[in-house]
Amino acid sequence: MNTKQEEFEIDLFKLIKFLWSKSLVIILIALLVGSLVFGATYLFITPTYEATASFYVNNSSVSLGSARLTINASELSASNNLVYTYVFILKSRTTLEDVIAKADLPYTYKILSKMIEAKPVTNTAAFNVTVTSESPTESELIANTIAEVLPERISEIVDGSNVKIVDYAIVPSGRSAPSFTKNTLIGCIIGGLLAVAIITIRFLIAEQNDVVIHSADELREMYPDVPVLTLIPDMRLSEKKGYYYSSYYGGDKNAKEA
C-alpha cells in the first residue's frame, strides 16, 4: 500500500503560496541581517584609501642586457611587455627600500609590496601605480614617492629608457573600501535566502509529517483496496446552527449539512 511517507511530492504552488504568506517575515529577517552586516562593517572593518600615479613608456629603442626592443605606435604589445618589466622593477626589494627610505615609512618592503598594485592601461604604453593605505595622506605620499624614485631606478637598469609621469597622485577624497551599500545589500540577500530556506524546510517537514486524513476521498485514494465502512459526523454547531460532517473528522468533501 502506498502512503504519504513512501510517495512524498512537493506541491510547488502550495509552497510558493506559503512563502508568500510569510513574505513579511522574510523581509524583516533580510533587513535584520543587512543591518547587522552594516554595523559589523562600520565597527570592525578599517576603511582603506587609494591613490594612483600614472606613467607613460616613451621609448623608440631600448635595450635590456643583450635583448633589444624597438617600440613604435604599431607595436603596443611590445610596449606592454616593457611595461611589465617596469612593474617588476617597481616591486623589487631595492626599489621599495628606496621608497621606504625617501618617504620615511614604517614598513618592510614585503608589507609595502602588498600595498602597491601596478598594471598597464589596456592598448596603451601607459601604466598606473595604485597604493592602498589606511591613511589617505599616506597613500598619496607613497604613490608620489614612487613617481620620484621609479623613473631613475628604471634608467639605471634599462638602457635608453624614458618613463614620463602622466599624473601625480592626489589625496583621495573618499574611502575605496569597504562599501557600506554593497555589504549591506549582500547581507540583505543572504538574510532573505536564509529565511526562505528555513521556512521551506519547515514547510517540507510539516507536509511530510502530515498524516491527517482530510476526507473520505483522500482515504480511498491512499487505500484503494480498503472499503470505507462509515463516516464519523462532526457534532459541532456550524455558523448556520446546524450539524455538518467535518472533513477533518473523515467527512466526505461533498457531504451536505445535516
C-alpha positions in Angstrom: 0.0 0.0 0.0 1.3 3.5 -0.8 1.5 6.1 1.9 2.5 9.7 2.1 5.8 8.7 3.6 6.5 6.4 0.7 5.5 8.8 -2.0 6.2 12.4 -0.9 5.6 15.0 -3.6 6.2 18.8 -3.3 3.3 21.0 -4.3 5.2 24.0 -5.7 2.2 26.1 -5.9 1.3 25.4 -2.3 5.0 26.1 -1.3 5.0 29.4 -3.2 1.7 30.4 -1.6 3.1 29.5 1.8 6.3 31.5 1.2 4.1 34.5 0.1 2.2 34.3 3.3 5.5 34.6 5.2 6.8 37.4 2.9 6.8 39.9 5.8 8.9 37.6 8.0 11.3 37.1 5.1 11.7 40.9 4.5 12.2 41.5 8.3 14.9 38.9 8.5 16.6 40.2 5.4 16.6 43.8 6.8 17.8 42.5 10.2 20.8 40.6 8.7 21.5 43.6 6.4 21.6 45.9 9.4 23.9 43.5 11.3 26.3 43.4 8.3 26.2 47.2 8.1 27.0 47.5 11.8 29.8 45.0 11.6 31.3 46.8 8.5 31.2 50.1 10.3 32.6 48.9 13.6 35.1 46.2 12.7 36.4 46.9 9.1 39.0 49.6 8.8 38.5 51.8 5.8 41.2 52.0 3.2 42.1 54.7 0.6 43.7 54.5 -2.8 46.0 57.0 -4.6 47.1 56.5 -8.1 50.0 57.8 -10.1 50.2 57.3 -13.9 53.2 56.7 -16.1 53.9 56.6 -19.8 56.6 54.5 -21.5 58.1 56.8 -24.2 60.7 54.7 -25.9 61.7 54.2 -29.5 64.5 51.9 -28.9 65.7 50.5 -25.6 67.9 47.6 -24.5 67.8 45.3 -21.5 71.1 43.5 -21.3 71.6 41.7 -24.6 67.9 42.0 -25.6 66.8 45.0 -27.6 63.2 46.2 -28.1 62.0 48.5 -30.8 58.7 50.2 -30.0 56.5 52.4 -32.1 52.8 53.1 -32.4 52.1 49.9 -34.2 53.8 47.7 -31.6 51.8 48.3 -28.5 52.1 44.6 -27.5 55.9 45.0 -27.3 55.4 48.2 -25.3 53.1 46.4 -22.9 55.8 43.8 -22.4 58.2 46.6 -21.4 55.5 47.9 -19.0 55.5 44.5 -17.2 59.3 44.8 -17.0 58.9 48.2 -15.3 56.3 46.8 -12.9 58.7 44.1 -12.0 61.4 46.7 -11.3 58.9 48.7 -9.2 58.1 45.7 -7.0 61.8 44.7 -6.5 63.3 44.9 -3.0 65.8 47.6 -3.8 63.2 50.0 -5.4 60.8 49.5 -2.5 63.6 50.1 0.1 64.4 53.3 -1.7 60.8 54.4 -1.5 60.7 53.5 2.2 63.8 55.5 3.0 62.7 58.5 1.0 59.2 58.7 2.4 60.3 57.6 5.9 57.7 54.8 6.0 57.3 52.3 9.0 57.0 49.3 6.7 59.2 46.5 5.4 59.5 46.1 1.7 57.3 43.0 1.8 54.5 44.8 3.5 54.8 47.8 1.2 54.8 45.5 -1.8 51.3 44.2 -0.8 50.1 47.8 -0.6 51.1 48.5 -4.2 49.3 47.4 -7.4 50.7 48.3 -10.8 49.1 47.3 -14.1 49.2 48.5 -17.7 46.4 50.6 -19.2 44.8 48.5 -22.0 46.0 49.1 -25.5 48.4 51.8 -24.4 52.1 52.2 -23.4 51.0 53.6 -20.1 50.6 52.0 -16.7 49.1 53.0 -13.3 50.6 52.5 -9.9 47.9 52.4 -7.1 48.7 52.5 -3.4 46.2 51.3 -0.8 46.6 52.5 2.7 44.5 53.1 5.9 45.5 56.8 5.7 44.5 58.9 2.6 47.6 61.2 3.0 49.9 58.2 3.3 48.6 56.6 0.1 49.2 59.9 -1.7 52.7 60.2 -0.2 53.8 56.7 -1.2 52.4 57.0 -4.7 54.2 60.2 -5.4 57.4 58.9 -3.8 57.2 56.1 -6.3 56.8 58.6 -9.0 60.0 60.2 -7.9 62.1 57.0 -7.4 60.9 54.7 -10.2 62.0 56.6 -13.4 65.5 57.0 -12.0 65.6 53.4 -10.9 64.4 52.2 -14.3 67.0 54.3 -16.1 69.7 52.5 -14.0 68.6 49.1 -15.3 67.1 49.6 -18.7 69.3 51.4 -21.2 67.7 54.2 -23.1 64.5 54.1 -21.0 62.3 57.2 -20.9 59.5 56.9 -18.4 57.4 60.0 -18.1 54.9 60.9 -15.3 51.4 61.4 -16.7 49.7 62.3 -13.4 50.9 62.6 -9.9 48.7 61.1 -7.1 46.3 63.3 -5.2 44.9 62.7 -1.7 41.8 60.6 -2.1 38.6 62.3 -1.1 36.8 59.1 -0.1 37.5 55.6 1.0 37.9 52.8 -1.6 36.7 50.1 0.8 34.7 48.8 2.4 31.4 49.7 0.6 28.6 50.0 3.1 26.0 49.9 0.4 27.4 46.7 -1.2 28.0 44.9 2.1 24.5 45.8 3.4 22.9 44.7 0.1 24.8 41.4 0.3 23.7 41.0 3.9 20.0 41.6 3.0 20.2 39.0 0.2 21.9 36.4 2.4 19.3 37.1 5.2 16.4 36.7 2.7 17.8 33.5 1.3 18.4 32.1 4.7 14.8 33.0 5.8 13.4 31.3 2.6 15.5 28.2 3.2 14.3 27.9 6.9 10.7 28.4 6.0 10.9 26.0 3.1 12.4 23.3 5.3 9.8 23.8 8.0 7.1 23.6 5.3 8.5 20.3 3.9 8.8 18.8 7.3 5.2 19.7 8.1 4.0 18.3 4.8 5.9 15.1 5.3 4.6 14.6 8.8 1.0 15.4 7.9 -0.7 12.1 8.4 -4.2 13.6 9.0 -6.8 12.2 6.6 -8.9 15.1 5.5 -11.7 13.4 3.6 -13.1 10.0 2.6 -11.9 10.7 -1.0 -8.4 11.0 0.3 -8.7 7.8 2.3 -10.0 5.9 -0.8 -7.1 7.3 -2.8 -4.5 6.2 -0.2 -6.0 2.8 0.4 -7.9 1.8 -2.7 -8.2 -1.8 -1.6 -9.8 -1.0 1.7 -13.5 -0.1 1.7 -14.8 2.9 3.7 -17.3 1.4 6.1 -18.6 4.6 7.8 -18.1 8.3 8.4 -17.9 10.0 11.7 -20.0 13.1 11.8 -18.8 16.3 13.4 -21.4 17.2 16.0 -20.1 20.7 16.5 -22.5 23.5 15.5 -21.8 25.3 12.3 -22.3 29.0 11.8 -25.7 28.2 10.4 -26.6 26.5 13.7 -26.8 23.1 12.0 -24.7 20.0 12.2 -22.2 19.0 9.4 -19.6 16.5 8.6 -16.2 17.9 9.2 -13.6 17.0 6.6 -11.1 16.8 9.4 -13.0 14.0 11.1 -13.4 12.0 8.0 -16.5 13.7 6.4 -16.9 13.5 2.7 -15.9 16.6 0.8 -19.3 16.6 -0.8 -21.2 15.8 2.4 -24.0 18.3 2.9 -25.2 19.9 6.2 -27.3 17.6 8.2 
